[in-house]
Amino acid sequence: MMNIKPIRTKDDYKAAMARISELTSGDPDALPDIEFDELEVLTILAEAYENVHYKIEAQVQ
């Protein structure tokens, strides 16, 4: 069941990552459409959270 909400806190992020891990533990081609959609949305939300809270500086050579 899809219960998606914004990722605002570290706990929200950890919960989203746990669910992503759960959804990706098997064959992604075997996921029902609703779970594949959930995985896609959670991944987008997690990436947005990471871009704000875990910035990686580009190395200059």
Chimera marker file (.cmm) of the C-alpha trace (Angstrom):
<marker_set name="trace">
<marker id="1" x="0.000" y="0.000" z="0.000" r="1" g="1" b="0" radius="0.5"/>
<marker id="2" x="1.320" y="3.404" z="-0.919" r="1" g="1" b="0" radius="0.5"/>
<marker id="3" x="1.556" y="5.778" z="2.043" r="1" g="1" b="0" radius="0.5"/>
<marker id="4" x="3.821" y="8.483" z="0.662" r="1" g="1" b="0" radius="0.5"/>
<marker id="5" x="4.637" y="11.715" z="2.449" r="1" g="1" b="0" radius="0.5"/>
<marker id="6" x="7.405" y="14.303" z="2.147" r="1" g="1" b="0" radius="0.5"/>
<marker id="7" x="10.789" y="13.428" z="3.630" r="1" g="1" b="0" radius="0.5"/>
<marker id="8" x="11.463" y="16.222" z="6.119" r="1" g="1" b="0" radius="0.5"/>
<marker id="9" x="13.522" y="14.601" z="8.868" r="1" g="1" b="0" radius="0.5"/>
<marker id="10" x="16.311" y="12.076" z="9.222" r="1" g="1" b="0" radius="0.5"/>
<marker id="11" x="13.752" y="9.598" z="10.604" r="1" g="1" b="0" radius="0.5"/>
<marker id="12" x="11.539" y="10.127" z="7.532" r="1" g="1" b="0" radius="0.5"/>
<marker id="13" x="14.605" y="9.536" z="5.360" r="1" g="1" b="0" radius="0.5"/>
<marker id="14" x="15.544" y="6.339" z="7.210" r="1" g="1" b="0" radius="0.5"/>
<marker id="15" x="11.981" y="5.029" z="6.868" r="1" g="1" b="0" radius="0.5"/>
<marker id="16" x="11.944" y="5.823" z="3.146" r="1" g="1" b="0" radius="0.5"/>
<marker id="17" x="15.304" y="4.110" z="2.636" r="1" g="1" b="0" radius="0.5"/>
<marker id="18" x="14.084" y="1.035" z="4.523" r="1" g="1" b="0" radius="0.5"/>
<marker id="19" x="11.023" y="0.845" z="2.288" r="1" g="1" b="0" radius="0.5"/>
<marker id="20" x="13.155" y="1.348" z="-0.840" r="1" g="1" b="0" radius="0.5"/>
<marker id="21" x="15.382" y="-1.495" z="0.331" r="1" g="1" b="0" radius="0.5"/>
<marker id="22" x="12.344" y="-3.691" z="0.918" r="1" g="1" b="0" radius="0.5"/>
<marker id="23" x="10.944" y="-2.929" z="-2.531" r="1" g="1" b="0" radius="0.5"/>
<marker id="24" x="14.273" y="-3.590" z="-4.260" r="1" g="1" b="0" radius="0.5"/>
<marker id="25" x="15.123" y="-6.795" z="-2.409" r="1" g="1" b="0" radius="0.5"/>
<marker id="26" x="13.451" y="-8.952" z="-5.050" r="1" g="1" b="0" radius="0.5"/>
<marker id="27" x="13.021" y="-8.908" z="-8.791" r="1" g="1" b="0" radius="0.5"/>
<marker id="28" x="11.950" y="-5.378" z="-9.832" r="1" g="1" b="0" radius="0.5"/>
<marker id="29" x="10.180" y="-6.807" z="-12.876" r="1" g="1" b="0" radius="0.5"/>
<marker id="30" x="7.950" y="-8.808" z="-10.532" r="1" g="1" b="0" radius="0.5"/>
<marker id="31" x="6.742" y="-5.734" z="-8.615" r="1" g="1" b="0" radius="0.5"/>
<marker id="32" x="3.074" y="-4.885" z="-9.075" r="1" g="1" b="0" radius="0.5"/>
<marker id="33" x="2.573" y="-1.517" z="-10.775" r="1" g="1" b="0" radius="0.5"/>
<marker id="34" x="1.456" y="0.149" z="-7.528" r="1" g="1" b="0" radius="0.5"/>
<marker id="35" x="4.672" y="-0.903" z="-5.759" r="1" g="1" b="0" radius="0.5"/>
<marker id="36" x="6.825" y="0.099" z="-8.728" r="1" g="1" b="0" radius="0.5"/>
<marker id="37" x="5.168" y="3.540" z="-8.626" r="1" g="1" b="0" radius="0.5"/>
<marker id="38" x="5.813" y="3.712" z="-4.877" r="1" g="1" b="0" radius="0.5"/>
<marker id="39" x="9.480" y="2.842" z="-5.448" r="1" g="1" b="0" radius="0.5"/>
<marker id="40" x="9.820" y="5.525" z="-8.109" r="1" g="1" b="0" radius="0.5"/>
<marker id="41" x="8.234" y="8.242" z="-5.950" r="1" g="1" b="0" radius="0.5"/>
<marker id="42" x="10.221" y="7.286" z="-2.831" r="1" g="1" b="0" radius="0.5"/>
<marker id="43" x="13.447" y="7.329" z="-4.836" r="1" g="1" b="0" radius="0.5"/>
<marker id="44" x="12.705" y="10.829" z="-6.146" r="1" g="1" b="0" radius="0.5"/>
<marker id="45" x="11.870" y="12.079" z="-2.644" r="1" g="1" b="0" radius="0.5"/>
<marker id="46" x="14.991" y="10.482" z="-1.132" r="1" g="1" b="0" radius="0.5"/>
<marker id="47" x="17.186" y="12.005" z="-3.838" r="1" g="1" b="0" radius="0.5"/>
<marker id="48" x="15.705" y="15.455" z="-3.188" r="1" g="1" b="0" radius="0.5"/>
<marker id="49" x="16.370" y="15.065" z="0.553" r="1" g="1" b="0" radius="0.5"/>
<marker id="50" x="19.951" y="13.936" z="-0.120" r="1" g="1" b="0" radius="0.5"/>
<marker id="51" x="20.587" y="16.898" z="-2.428" r="1" g="1" b="0" radius="0.5"/>
<marker id="52" x="19.708" y="19.276" z="0.409" r="1" g="1" b="0" radius="0.5"/>
<marker id="53" x="21.182" y="17.448" z="3.413" r="1" g="1" b="0" radius="0.5"/>
<marker id="54" x="24.119" y="15.491" z="1.981" r="1" g="1" b="0" radius="0.5"/>
<marker id="55" x="25.739" y="17.853" z="-0.496" r="1" g="1" b="0" radius="0.5"/>
<marker id="56" x="28.902" y="16.611" z="-2.144" r="1" g="1" b="0" radius="0.5"/>
<marker id="57" x="31.323" y="19.255" z="-3.296" r="1" g="1" b="0" radius="0.5"/>
<marker id="58" x="32.837" y="18.771" z="-6.720" r="1" g="1" b="0" radius="0.5"/>
<marker id="59" x="36.596" y="18.306" z="-6.651" r="1" g="1" b="0" radius="0.5"/>
<marker id="60" x="38.589" y="20.781" z="-8.694" r="1" g="1" b="0" radius="0.5"/>
<marker id="61" x="41.676" y="19.371" z="-10.370" r="1" g="1" b="0" radius="0.5"/>
<link id1="1" id2="2" r="1" g="1" b="0" radius="0.2"/>
<link id1="2" id2="3" r="1" g="1" b="0" radius="0.2"/>
<link id1="3" id2="4" r="1" g="1" b="0" radius="0.2"/>
<link id1="4" id2="5" r="1" g="1" b="0" radius="0.2"/>
<link id1="5" id2="6" r="1" g="1" b="0" radius="0.2"/>
<link id1="6" id2="7" r="1" g="1" b="0" radius="0.2"/>
<link id1="7" id2="8" r="1" g="1" b="0" radius="0.2"/>
<link id1="8" id2="9" r="1" g="1" b="0" radius="0.2"/>
<link id1="9" id2="10" r="1" g="1" b="0" radius="0.2"/>
<link id1="10" id2="11" r="1" g="1" b="0" radius="0.2"/>
<link id1="11" id2="12" r="1" g="1" b="0" radius="0.2"/>
<link id1="12" id2="13" r="1" g="1" b="0" radius="0.2"/>
<link id1="13" id2="14" r="1" g="1" b="0" radius="0.2"/>
<link id1="14" id2="15" r="1" g="1" b="0" radius="0.2"/>
<link id1="15" id2="16" r="1" g="1" b="0" radius="0.2"/>
<link id1="16" id2="17" r="1" g="1" b="0" radius="0.2"/>
<link id1="17" id2="18" r="1" g="1" b="0" radius="0.2"/>
<link id1="18" id2="19" r="1" g="1" b="0" radius="0.2"/>
<link id1="19" id2="20" r="1" g="1" b="0" radius="0.2"/>
<link id1="20" id2="21" r="1" g="1" b="0" radius="0.2"/>
<link id1="21" id2="22" r="1" g="1" b="0" radius="0.2"/>
<link id1="22" id2="23" r="1" g="1" b="0" radius="0.2"/>
<link id1="23" id2="24" r="1" g="1" b="0" radius="0.2"/>
<link id1="24" id2="25" r="1" g="1" b="0" radius="0.2"/>
<link id1="25" id2="26" r="1" g="1" b="0" radius="0.2"/>
<link id1="26" id2="27" r="1" g="1" b="0" radius="0.2"/>
<link id1="27" id2="28" r="1" g="1" b="0" radius="0.2"/>
<link id1="28" id2="29" r="1" g="1" b="0" radius="0.2"/>
<link id1="29" id2="30" r="1" g="1" b="0" radius="0.2"/>
<link id1="30" id2="31" r="1" g="1" b="0" radius="0.2"/>
<link id1="31" id2="32" r="1" g="1" b="0" radius="0.2"/>
<link id1="32" id2="33" r="1" g="1" b="0" radius="0.2"/>
<link id1="33" id2="34" r="1" g="1" b="0" radius="0.2"/>
<link id1="34" id2="35" r="1" g="1" b="0" radius="0.2"/>
<link id1="35" id2="36" r="1" g="1" b="0" radius="0.2"/>
<link id1="36" id2="37" r="1" g="1" b="0" radius="0.2"/>
<link id1="37" id2="38" r="1" g="1" b="0" radius="0.2"/>
<link id1="38" id2="39" r="1" g="1" b="0" radius="0.2"/>
<link id1="39" id2="40" r="1" g="1" b="0" radius="0.2"/>
<link id1="40" id2="41" r="1" g="1" b="0" radius="0.2"/>
<link id1="41" id2="42" r="1" g="1" b="0" radius="0.2"/>
<link id1="42" id2="43" r="1" g="1" b="0" radius="0.2"/>
<link id1="43" id2="44" r="1" g="1" b="0" radius="0.2"/>
<link id1="44" id2="45" r="1" g="1" b="0" radius="0.2"/>
<link id1="45" id2="46" r="1" g="1" b="0" radius="0.2"/>
<link id1="46" id2="47" r="1" g="1" b="0" radius="0.2"/>
<link id1="47" id2="48" r="1" g="1" b="0" radius="0.2"/>
<link id1="48" id2="49" r="1" g="1" b="0" radius="0.2"/>
<link id1="49" id2="50" r="1" g="1" b="0" radius="0.2"/>
<link id1="50" id2="51" r="1" g="1" b="0" radius="0.2"/>
<link id1="51" id2="52" r="1" g="1" b="0" radius="0.2"/>
<link id1="52" id2="53" r="1" g="1" b="0" radius="0.2"/>
<link id1="53" id2="54" r="1" g="1" b="0" radius="0.2"/>
<link id1="54" id2="55" r="1" g="1" b="0" radius="0.2"/>
<link id1="55" id2="56" r="1" g="1" b="0" radius="0.2"/>
<link id1="56" id2="57" r="1" g="1" b="0" radius="0.2"/>
<link id1="57" id2="58" r="1" g="1" b="0" radius="0.2"/>
<link id1="58" id2="59" r="1" g="1" b="0" radius="0.2"/>
<link id1="59" id2="60" r="1" g="1" b="0" radius="0.2"/>
<link id1="60" id2="61" r="1" g="1" b="0" radius="0.2"/>
</marker_set>
